[in-house]
């Protein structure tokens, strides 16, 4: 039982919790922090979603600049709320 608790604590401590980002600018660039907010109705400037984060478009078009390289997020939700 002691080893179970050690394993459990190790797994919990290694888990990474990301942020949820909402695209609040139509036709904004993915790599532009002003495109993203931490709330669906907030203003931009929250940063750029990355590894471990969740990105939600909420009907806004988000452009991807091919020169920026790969984009990695934990989850991408593309919705059409228009």
PyMOL commands that set and color helices and strands:
alter all, ss='L'
color gray80, all
select helices_A, chain A and resi 2-14+33-35+66-68
alter helices_A, ss='H'
color red, helices_A
select strands_A, chain A and resi 20-23+28-29+36-37+54-56+62-63+75-77
alter strands_A, ss='S'
color yellow, strands_A
deselect
rebuild
show_as cartoon
